Amino acid sequence: MARHITILITIVVASFLLLSFTTSNLGSISSVPKPVHDTGLAKDSTSDGDASFAALSSNILEGESIAPKLENATIKAELGRASWKLFHTMMARFPEKPTEEDSLALKTYIKLFARLYPCGDCASHFRQLLKKFPPQISSRNAAAGWACHVHNQVNERLKKPLFDCNNIGDFYDCGCGDEKKVAGEAGAEQSELTTKD
């Protein structure tokens, strides 16, 4: 009999706790702030309703750093190396003759990169560089040269050796092989012609 009472009391206490928990959370649900619908984006006229890059408000592109200061020097250095690799590779893969949309996409990426970079201090320094040296997005060479120049500005501030921007294309080869593939196809066509002769 005592065993049944213990089980009954345990069930009652568990039920009470469950009921208390669910009713207390229901009350707090109404106090959750409503999502903000004005994100600074204008709707695009395309059928899928994506926001237009051109309609991004300036506070989204030009705002302060989102991330806090990154204290760990080892992680900061590792993040920097990986980020520069991505950044330079992206510039090396940018079209030689970009469309207006390509250029706008790259400029938007660079500005968002400067806000979202996981090291708040680094992001702030990068935004200062963007004000002094605005992104050059007219071609692959312009973008790659600009990125190398900005990287050297960072290297100079950190008292690191400067990079020879004439070799930037060789140093940050992504290994994608598009140029080699085109050359390989041309070589294959040439060998077919010589074997037929």
FIKOLZA-1660 file (N, C-alpha, C; in steps of 0.1 Angstrom, whole numbers, plus 5000, padded with zeros to 4 digits):
% residues 197
   i   px   py   pz ch aa at
   1 5008 4988 5000  A  M  N
   1 5000 5000 5000  A  M CA
   1 5009 5013 5000  A  M  C
   2 5020 5013 5008  A  A  N
   2 5028 5024 5009  A  A CA
   2 5035 5027 4995  A  A  C
   3 5038 5016 4988  A  R  N
   3 5044 5017 4975  A  R CA
   3 5035 5024 4966  A  R  C
   4 5022 5021 4966  A  H  N
   4 5012 5028 4957  A  H CA
   4 5011 5042 4961  A  H  C
   5 5011 5046 4973  A  I  N
   5 5010 5060 4977  A  I CA
   5 5023 5068 4972  A  I  C
   6 5034 5062 4973  A  T  N
   6 5047 5068 4968  A  T CA
   6 5046 5071 4953  A  T  C
   7 5041 5061 4946  A  I  N
   7 5039 5062 4931  A  I CA
   7 5029 5073 4928  A  I  C
   8 5018 5073 4936  A  L  N
   8 5007 5083 4934  A  L CA
   8 5013 5097 4936  A  L  C
   9 5020 5099 4947  A  I  N
   9 5026 5112 4951  A  I CA
   9 5036 5117 4940  A  I  C
  10 5044 5107 4935  A  T  N
  10 5054 5111 4925  A  T CA
  10 5046 5115 4912  A  T  C
  11 5036 5109 4908  A  I  N
  11 5028 5112 4896  A  I CA
  11 5022 5126 4898  A  I  C
  12 5016 5128 4910  A  V  N
  12 5010 5141 4913  A  V CA
  12 5020 5153 4912  A  V  C
  13 5032 5151 4918  A  V  N
  13 5042 5161 4918  A  V CA
  13 5047 5164 4904  A  V  C
  14 5049 5153 4896  A  A  N
  14 5054 5154 4882  A  A CA
  14 5043 5162 4874  A  A  C
  15 5031 5158 4876  A  S  N
  15 5020 5165 4869  A  S CA
  15 5019 5180 4872  A  S  C
  16 5021 5183 4885  A  F  N
  16 5021 5196 4890  A  F CA
  16 5032 5204 4883  A  F  C
  17 5044 5199 4883  A  L  N
  17 5055 5205 4877  A  L CA
  17 5054 5207 4862  A  L  C
  18 5049 5197 4856  A  L  N
  18 5046 5198 4841  A  L CA
  18 5036 5209 4838  A  L  C
  19 5025 5209 4846  A  L  N
  19 5014 5219 4844  A  L CA
  19 5020 5233 4847  A  L  C
  20 5028 5235 4858  A  S  N
  20 5033 5248 4861  A  S CA
  20 5043 5253 4850  A  S  C
  21 5051 5243 4845  A  F  N
  21 5060 5247 4835  A  F CA
  21 5053 5252 4822  A  F  C
  22 5043 5244 4818  A  T  N
  22 5037 5248 4805  A  T CA
  22 5029 5260 4806  A  T  C
  23 5022 5263 4818  A  T  N
  23 5014 5275 4819  A  T CA
  23 5024 5287 4821  A  T  C
  24 5035 5285 4827  A  S  N
  24 5044 5297 4828  A  S CA
  24 5050 5301 4815  A  S  C
  25 5053 5291 4806  A  N  N
  25 5058 5294 4793  A  N CA
  25 5048 5300 4784  A  N  C
  26 5035 5296 4785  A  L  N
  26 5025 5302 4777  A  L CA
  26 5024 5317 4780  A  L  C
  27 5025 5321 4792  A  G  N
  27 5024 5335 4795  A  G CA
  27 5036 5342 4789  A  G  C
  28 5048 5336 4788  A  S  N
  28 5059 5343 4783  A  S CA
  28 5059 5344 4768  A  S  C
  29 5051 5335 4761  A  I  N
  29 5051 5335 4747  A  I CA
  29 5045 5348 4742  A  I  C
  30 5035 5353 4749  A  S  N
  30 5029 5366 4744  A  S CA
  30 5038 5378 4747  A  S  C
  31 5048 5376 4755  A  S  N
  31 5058 5387 4758  A  S CA
  31 5070 5386 4748  A  S  C
  32 5071 5376 4740  A  V  N
  32 5081 5375 4730  A  V CA
  32 5079 5387 4720  A  V  C
  33 5090 5394 4717  A  P  N
  33 5088 5405 4707  A  P CA
  33 5084 5400 4693  A  P  C
  34 5076 5408 4687  A  K  N
  34 5071 5404 4673  A  K CA
  34 5083 5406 4664  A  K  C
  35 5084 5398 4653  A  P  N
  35 5095 5400 4644  A  P CA
  35 5094 5413 4637  A  P  C
  36 5105 5419 4634  A  V  N
  36 5105 5432 4627  A  V CA
  36 5104 5429 4612  A  V  C
  37 5094 5435 4606  A  H  N
  37 5092 5432 4592  A  H CA
  37 5099 5442 4583  A  H  C
  38 5103 5453 4588  A  D  N
  38 5110 5463 4580  A  D CA
  38 5125 5460 4582  A  D  C
  39 5131 5453 4572  A  T  N
  39 5145 5449 4573  A  T CA
  39 5154 5458 4565  A  T  C
  40 5148 5468 4559  A  G  N
  40 5156 5477 4551  A  G CA
  40 5157 5472 4537  A  G  C
  41 5149 5462 4533  A  L  N
  41 5150 5456 4520  A  L CA
  41 5137 5460 4512  A  L  C
  42 5139 5463 4500  A  A  N
  42 5127 5465 4492  A  A CA
  42 5125 5452 4484  A  A  C
  43 5113 5449 4481  A  K  N
  43 5110 5437 4473  A  K CA
  43 5114 5439 4459  A  K  C
  44 5120 5429 4453  A  D  N
  44 5123 5429 4439  A  D CA
  44 5111 5426 4431  A  D  C
  45 5111 5429 4419  A  S  N
  45 5099 5427 4410  A  S CA
  45 5100 5413 4404  A  S  C
  46 5110 5405 4408  A  T  N
  46 5110 5391 4402  A  T CA
  46 5100 5383 4408  A  T  C
  47 5096 5372 4402  A  S  N
  47 5085 5363 4406  A  S CA
  47 5088 5356 4419  A  S  C
  48 5101 5354 4422  A  D  N
  48 5104 5347 4435  A  D CA
  48 5104 5356 4447  A  D  C
  49 5103 5369 4445  A  G  N
  49 5102 5379 4456  A  G CA
  49 5115 5381 4464  A  G  C
  50 5126 5377 4459  A  D  N
  50 5139 5379 4466  A  D CA
  50 5141 5394 4467  A  D  C
  51 5148 5398 4478  A  A  N
  51 5152 5412 4479  A  A CA
  51 5162 5416 4469  A  A  C
  52 5161 5428 4464  A  S  N
  52 5171 5432 4455  A  S CA
  52 5184 5437 4462  A  S  C
  53 5195 5433 4456  A  F  N
  53 5208 5437 4462  A  F CA
  53 5209 5453 4463  A  F  C
  54 5204 5459 4452  A  A  N
  54 5205 5473 4451  A  A CA
  54 5196 5480 4461  A  A  C
  55 5187 5473 4467  A  A  N
  55 5177 5479 4476  A  A CA
  55 5182 5478 4491  A  A  C
  56 5193 5472 4493  A  L  N
  56 5198 5470 4507  A  L CA
  56 5200 5484 4513  A  L  C
  57 5195 5486 4525  A  S  N
  57 5197 5500 4531  A  S CA
  57 5212 5501 4535  A  S  C
  58 5216 5514 4536  A  S  N
  58 5230 5516 4539  A  S CA
  58 5234 5512 4553  A  S  C
  59 5224 5511 4562  A  N  N
  59 5228 5507 4576  A  N CA
  59 5230 5492 4576  A  N  C
  60 5226 5484 4566  A  I  N
  60 5229 5470 4565  A  I CA
  60 5243 5469 4560  A  I  C
  61 5247 5476 4550  A  L  N
  61 5260 5475 4543  A  L CA
  61 5271 5483 4551  A  L  C
  62 5267 5494 4558  A  E  N
  62 5277 5503 4564  A  E CA
  62 5277 5503 4579  A  E  C
  63 5269 5494 4585  A  G  N
  63 5268 5494 4600  A  G CA
  63 5281 5489 4607  A  G  C
  64 5280 5489 4620  A  E  N
  64 5291 5485 4628  A  E CA
  64 5294 5470 4628  A  E  C
  65 5305 5466 4633  A  S  N
  65 5308 5451 4634  A  S CA
  65 5297 5444 4642  A  S  C
  66 5294 5432 4638  A  I  N
  66 5284 5424 4645  A  I CA
  66 5291 5415 4655  A  I  C
  67 5303 5411 4653  A  A  N
  67 5311 5402 4662  A  A CA
  67 5318 5410 4672  A  A  C
  68 5320 5404 4684  A  P  N
  68 5328 5411 4694  A  P CA
  68 5343 5409 4691  A  P  C
  69 5351 5415 4700  A  K  N
  69 5366 5414 4698  A  K CA
  69 5370 5400 4700  A  K  C
  70 5379 5395 4692  A  L  N
  70 5385 5382 4692  A  L CA
  70 5398 5382 4700  A  L  C
  71 5398 5376 4712  A  E  N
  71 5409 5378 4721  A  E CA
  71 5420 5368 4718  A  E  C
  72 5417 5356 4714  A  N  N
  72 5427 5345 4712  A  N CA
  72 5435 5348 4699  A  N  C
  73 5448 5351 4701  A  A  N
  73 5457 5355 4690  A  A CA
  73 5459 5344 4680  A  A  C
  74 5460 5331 4685  A  T  N
  74 5462 5320 4676  A  T CA
  74 5450 5318 4667  A  T  C
  75 5438 5319 4672  A  I  N
  75 5426 5318 4664  A  I CA
  75 5425 5329 4655  A  I  C
  76 5428 5341 4660  A  K  N
  76 5427 5353 4651  A  K CA
  76 5437 5352 4639  A  K  C
  77 5449 5347 4641  A  A  N
  77 5458 5345 4630  A  A CA
  77 5454 5335 4620  A  A  C
  78 5448 5324 4626  A  E  N
  78 5443 5313 4617  A  E CA
  78 5431 5318 4609  A  E  C
  79 5422 5325 4615  A  L  N
  79 5411 5331 4608  A  L CA
  79 5415 5340 4597  A  L  C
  80 5425 5349 4601  A  G  N
  80 5430 5358 4591  A  G CA
  80 5436 5351 4578  A  G  C
  81 5444 5341 4581  A  R  N
  81 5450 5334 4569  A  R CA
  81 5439 5328 4560  A  R  C
  82 5430 5321 4567  A  A  N
  82 5419 5315 4559  A  A CA
  82 5411 5325 4552  A  A  C
  83 5408 5336 4558  A  S  N
  83 5399 5346 4552  A  S CA
  83 5406 5353 4540  A  S  C
  84 5419 5356 4542  A  W  N
  84 5427 5362 4531  A  W CA
  84 5427 5352 4519  A  W  C
  85 5429 5339 4522  A  K  N
  85 5429 5329 4511  A  K CA
  85 5416 5329 4503  A  K  C
  86 5405 5329 4511  A  L  N
  86 5391 5330 4505  A  L CA
  86 5390 5343 4497  A  L  C
  87 5394 5354 4503  A  F  N
  87 5392 5367 4497  A  F CA
  87 5399 5368 4484  A  F  C
  88 5412 5364 4484  A  H  N
  88 5420 5365 4472  A  H CA
  88 5416 5355 4461  A  H  C
  89 5412 5344 4465  A  T  N
  89 5407 5334 4456  A  T CA
  89 5394 5338 4449  A  T  C
  90 5386 5345 4457  A  M  N
  90 5373 5350 4451  A  M CA
  90 5376 5361 4441  A  M  C
  91 5386 5369 4444  A  M  N
  91 5390 5380 4434  A  M CA
  91 5396 5374 4422  A  M  C
  92 5404 5363 4424  A  A  N
  92 5410 5357 4412  A  A CA
  92 5400 5350 4403  A  A  C
  93 5389 5346 4409  A  R  N
  93 5378 5339 4401  A  R CA
  93 5367 5349 4396  A  R  C
  94 5368 5362 4400  A  F  N
  94 5359 5372 4395  A  F CA
  94 5360 5373 4380  A  F  C
  95 5349 5375 4373  A  P  N
  95 5350 5376 4358  A  P CA
  95 5359 5387 4353  A  P  C
  96 5365 5385 4342  A  E  N
  96 5374 5395 4336  A  E CA
  96 5365 5407 4332  A  E  C
  97 5353 5404 4326  A  K  N
  97 5344 5414 4322  A  K CA
  97 5331 5412 4329  A  K  C
  98 5330 5416 4342  A  P  N
  98 5318 5414 4350  A  P CA
  98 5306 5422 4345  A  P  C
  99 5294 5416 4347  A  T  N
  99 5282 5423 4344  A  T CA
  99 5280 5433 4356  A  T  C
 100 5270 5442 4354  A  E  N
 100 5267 5451 4365  A  E CA
 100 5263 5444 4378  A  E  C
 101 5255 5433 4376  A  E  N
 101 5251 5425 4387  A  E CA
 101 5263 5418 4394  A  E  C
 102 5272 5413 4386  A  D  N
 102 5284 5407 4392  A  D CA
 102 5292 5417 4400  A  D  C
 103 5294 5429 4395  A  S  N
 103 5301 5439 4402  A  S CA
 103 5293 5443 4415  A  S  C
 104 5280 5445 4414  A  L  N
 104 5272 5448 4426  A  L CA
 104 5273 5437 4436  A  L  C
 105 5272 5425 4432  A  A  N
 105 5273 5413 4441  A  A CA
 105 5286 5413 4449  A  A  C
 106 5297 5416 4441  A  L  N
 106 5310 5416 4448  A  L CA
 106 5312 5427 4458  A  L  C
 107 5307 5439 4454  A  K  N
 107 5308 5451 4463  A  K CA
 107 5299 5448 4475  A  K  C
 108 5288 5442 4474  A  T  N
 108 5279 5439 4485  A  T CA
 108 5286 5429 4494  A  T  C
 109 5292 5419 4488  A  Y  N
 109 5299 5409 4496  A  Y CA
 109 5310 5415 4504  A  Y  C
 110 5318 5424 4498  A  I  N
 110 5329 5430 4505  A  I CA
 110 5324 5438 4517  A  I  C
 111 5313 5446 4515  A  K  N
 111 5308 5454 4525  A  K CA
 111 5302 5446 4537  A  K  C
 112 5295 5435 4533  A  L  N
 112 5290 5426 4544  A  L CA
 112 5301 5418 4551  A  L  C
 113 5312 5415 4543  A  F  N
 113 5323 5408 4549  A  F CA
 113 5329 5417 4560  A  F  C
 114 5329 5430 4557  A  A  N
 114 5335 5440 4567  A  A CA
 114 5326 5441 4579  A  A  C
 115 5314 5438 4579  A  R  N
 115 5305 5438 4590  A  R CA
 115 5305 5425 4598  A  R  C
 116 5305 5414 4590  A  L  N
 116 5302 5401 4596  A  L CA
 116 5315 5393 4600  A  L  C
 117 5326 5398 4597  A  Y  N
 117 5339 5392 4600  A  Y CA
 117 5339 5388 4615  A  Y  C
 118 5343 5376 4618  A  P  N
 118 5342 5371 4632  A  P CA
 118 5351 5378 4642  A  P  C
 119 5360 5386 4638  A  C  N
 119 5368 5394 4647  A  C CA
 119 5363 5409 4646  A  C  C
 120 5357 5414 4657  A  G  N
 120 5351 5427 4656  A  G CA
 120 5361 5438 4654  A  G  C
 121 5373 5437 4660  A  D  N
 121 5383 5448 4658  A  D CA
 121 5388 5447 4644  A  D  C
 122 5391 5435 4639  A  C  N
 122 5396 5433 4625  A  C CA
 122 5385 5439 4615  A  C  C
 123 5373 5436 4618  A  A  N
 123 5362 5441 4609  A  A CA
 123 5362 5456 4609  A  A  C
 124 5364 5462 4620  A  S  N
 124 5364 5477 4621  A  S CA
 124 5375 5483 4614  A  S  C
 125 5387 5477 4615  A  H  N
 125 5399 5481 4607  A  H CA
 125 5396 5480 4592  A  H  C
 126 5390 5469 4589  A  F  N
 126 5388 5467 4574  A  F CA
 126 5378 5477 4569  A  F  C
 127 5368 5480 4577  A  R  N
 127 5358 5491 4572  A  R CA
 127 5365 5504 4570  A  R  C
 128 5375 5507 4579  A  Q  N
 128 5382 5520 4577  A  Q CA
 128 5390 5519 4564  A  Q  C
 129 5396 5508 4561  A  L  N
 129 5403 5506 4548  A  L CA
 129 5394 5508 4537  A  L  C
 130 5381 5503 4538  A  L  N
 130 5372 5504 4527  A  L CA
 130 5368 5519 4524  A  L  C
 131 5368 5527 4535  A  K  N
 131 5365 5541 4533  A  K CA
 131 5377 5548 4526  A  K  C
 132 5389 5544 4529  A  K  N
 132 5401 5550 4524  A  K CA
 132 5403 5545 4509  A  K  C
 133 5401 5532 4508  A  F  N
 133 5403 5525 4495  A  F CA
 133 5391 5518 4491  A  F  C
 134 5381 5524 4484  A  P  N
 134 5369 5517 4480  A  P CA
 134 5371 5505 4471  A  P  C
 135 5363 5495 4472  A  P  N
 135 5365 5483 4463  A  P CA
 135 5365 5487 4448  A  P  C
 136 5375 5480 4441  A  Q  N
 136 5376 5482 4427  A  Q CA
 136 5370 5469 4421  A  Q  C
 137 5359 5471 4414  A  I  N
 137 5351 5459 4409  A  I CA
 137 5349 5459 4394  A  I  C
 138 5356 5467 4387  A  S  N
 138 5354 5468 4372  A  S CA
 138 5359 5456 4365  A  S  C
 139 5368 5448 4370  A  S  N
 139 5373 5436 4363  A  S CA
 139 5380 5427 4373  A  S  C
 140 5384 5415 4369  A  R  N
 140 5392 5406 4377  A  R CA
 140 5405 5412 4382  A  R  C
 141 5412 5418 4372  A  N  N
 141 5425 5424 4376  A  N CA
 141 5424 5436 4385  A  N  C
 142 5413 5444 4384  A  A  N
 142 5411 5455 4393  A  A CA
 142 5408 5450 4407  A  A  C
 143 5399 5440 4407  A  A  N
 143 5395 5434 4420  A  A CA
 143 5407 5428 4427  A  A  C
 144 5415 5420 4420  A  A  N
 144 5426 5413 4426  A  A CA
 144 5437 5423 4430  A  A  C
 145 5439 5433 4422  A  G  N
 145 5449 5443 4426  A  G CA
 145 5445 5451 4438  A  G  C
 146 5432 5454 4438  A  W  N
 146 5427 5462 4450  A  W CA
 146 5428 5453 4463  A  W  C
 147 5424 5441 4462  A  A  N
 147 5425 5432 4474  A  A CA
 147 5439 5430 4478  A  A  C
 148 5449 5429 4469  A  C  N
 148 5463 5428 4473  A  C CA
 148 5468 5441 4480  A  C  C
 149 5464 5452 4474  A  H  N
 149 5467 5465 4480  A  H CA
 149 5462 5466 4494  A  H  C
 150 5449 5463 4496  A  V  N
 150 5443 5464 4510  A  V CA
 150 5450 5454 4519  A  V  C
 151 5453 5442 4514  A  H  N
 151 5460 5432 4523  A  H CA
 151 5473 5437 4527  A  H  C
 152 5480 5444 4518  A  N  N
 152 5493 5450 4521  A  N CA
 152 5492 5461 4531  A  N  C
 153 5481 5468 4531  A  Q  N
 153 5478 5479 4541  A  Q CA
 153 5477 5472 4555  A  Q  C
 154 5470 5461 4555  A  V  N
 154 5469 5453 4568  A  V CA
 154 5483 5448 4572  A  V  C
 155 5490 5442 4563  A  N  N
 155 5504 5437 4566  A  N CA
 155 5513 5449 4571  A  N  C
 156 5512 5460 4565  A  E  N
 156 5520 5472 4570  A  E CA
 156 5516 5475 4584  A  E  C
 157 5503 5476 4587  A  R  N
 157 5499 5480 4601  A  R CA
 157 5503 5469 4611  A  R  C
 158 5503 5456 4607  A  L  N
 158 5507 5446 4616  A  L CA
 158 5522 5443 4615  A  L  C
 159 5530 5451 4608  A  K  N
 159 5544 5450 4606  A  K CA
 159 5548 5436 4601  A  K  C
 160 5541 5432 4591  A  K  N
 160 5544 5420 4584  A  K CA
 160 5550 5423 4570  A  K  C
 161 5557 5414 4564  A  P  N
 161 5562 5417 4550  A  P CA
 161 5551 5420 4540  A  P  C
 162 5554 5429 4531  A  L  N
 162 5544 5432 4520  A  L CA
 162 5545 5421 4509  A  L  C
 163 5534 5419 4503  A  F  N
 163 5533 5409 4492  A  F CA
 163 5535 5416 4479  A  F  C
 164 5541 5409 4470  A  D  N
 164 5543 5414 4456  A  D CA
 164 5530 5412 4448  A  D  C
 165 5523 5423 4446  A  C  N
 165 5510 5421 4439  A  C CA
 165 5511 5417 4425  A  C  C
 166 5523 5417 4419  A  N  N
 166 5524 5412 4405  A  N CA
 166 5523 5397 4405  A  N  C
 167 5525 5390 4416  A  N  N
 167 5524 5375 4416  A  N CA
 167 5511 5370 4423  A  N  C
 168 5502 5379 4425  A  I  N
 168 5490 5375 4432  A  I CA
 168 5482 5364 4425  A  I  C
 169 5481 5364 4412  A  G  N
 169 5474 5354 4405  A  G CA
 169 5480 5340 4406  A  G  C
 170 5493 5339 4407  A  D  N
 170 5500 5326 4409  A  D CA
 170 5499 5321 4423  A  D  C
 171 5499 5330 4433  A  F  N
 171 5499 5326 4447  A  F CA
 171 5486 5321 4451  A  F  C
 172 5475 5327 4447  A  Y  N
 172 5462 5323 4451  A  Y CA
 172 5454 5316 4440  A  Y  C
 173 5460 5306 4434  A  D  N
 173 5454 5298 4424  A  D CA
 173 5445 5288 4431  A  D  C
 174 5432 5288 4428  A  C  N
 174 5423 5279 4435  A  C CA
 174 5424 5265 4431  A  C  C
 175 5431 5262 4420  A  G  N
 175 5431 5248 4415  A  G CA
 175 5419 5244 4408  A  G  C
 176 5411 5254 4404  A  C  N
 176 5399 5250 4397  A  C CA
 176 5401 5245 4383  A  C  C
 177 5412 5249 4377  A  G  N
 177 5416 5243 4364  A  G CA
 177 5408 5248 4352  A  G  C
 178 5401 5259 4352  A  D  N
 178 5393 5263 4341  A  D CA
 178 5402 5267 4329  A  D  C
 179 5413 5274 4332  A  E  N
 179 5422 5278 4322  A  E CA
 179 5429 5266 4316  A  E  C
 180 5433 5257 4324  A  K  N
 180 5440 5245 4320  A  K CA
 180 5431 5236 4312  A  K  C
 181 5418 5236 4316  A  K  N
 181 5408 5228 4309  A  K CA
 181 5406 5233 4295  A  K  C
 182 5405 5246 4294  A  V  N
 182 5403 5252 4281  A  V CA
 182 5415 5249 4272  A  V  C
 183 5427 5251 4278  A  A  N
 183 5440 5248 4271  A  A CA
 183 5440 5233 4267  A  A  C
 184 5436 5225 4276  A  G  N
 184 5436 5210 4273  A  G CA
 184 5427 5207 4262  A  G  C
 185 5415 5213 4262  A  E  N
 185 5405 5210 4251  A  E CA
 185 5411 5215 4237  A  E  C
 186 5418 5227 4238  A  A  N
 186 5424 5232 4225  A  A CA
 186 5435 5223 4221  A  A  C
 187 5443 5218 4230  A  G  N
 187 5454 5208 4227  A  G CA
 187 5448 5195 4222  A  G  C
 188 5437 5190 4227  A  A  N
 188 5431 5178 4222  A  A CA
 188 5426 5180 4208  A  A  C
 189 5420 5191 4205  A  E  N
 189 5415 5194 4192  A  E CA
 189 5427 5194 4182  A  E  C
 190 5438 5201 4186  A  Q  N
 190 5450 5202 4178  A  Q CA
 190 5456 5188 4175  A  Q  C
 191 5456 5179 4185  A  S  N
 191 5462 5166 4183  A  S CA
 191 5453 5158 4174  A  S  C
 192 5440 5160 4174  A  E  N
 192 5431 5153 4165  A  E CA
 192 5434 5157 4151  A  E  C
 193 5436 5170 4149  A  L  N
 193 5438 5175 4136  A  L CA
 193 5451 5170 4130  A  L  C
 194 5462 5169 4139  A  T  N
 194 5475 5164 4134  A  T CA
 194 5474 5149 4131  A  T  C
 195 5466 5141 4139  A  T  N
 195 5465 5127 4136  A  T CA
 195 5457 5124 4124  A  T  C
 196 5448 5133 4120  A  K  N
 196 5440 5131 4108  A  K CA
 196 5448 5134 4095  A  K  C
 197 5458 5143 4096  A  D  N
 197 5466 5147 4085  A  D CA
 197 5475 5136 4081  A  D  C
% end
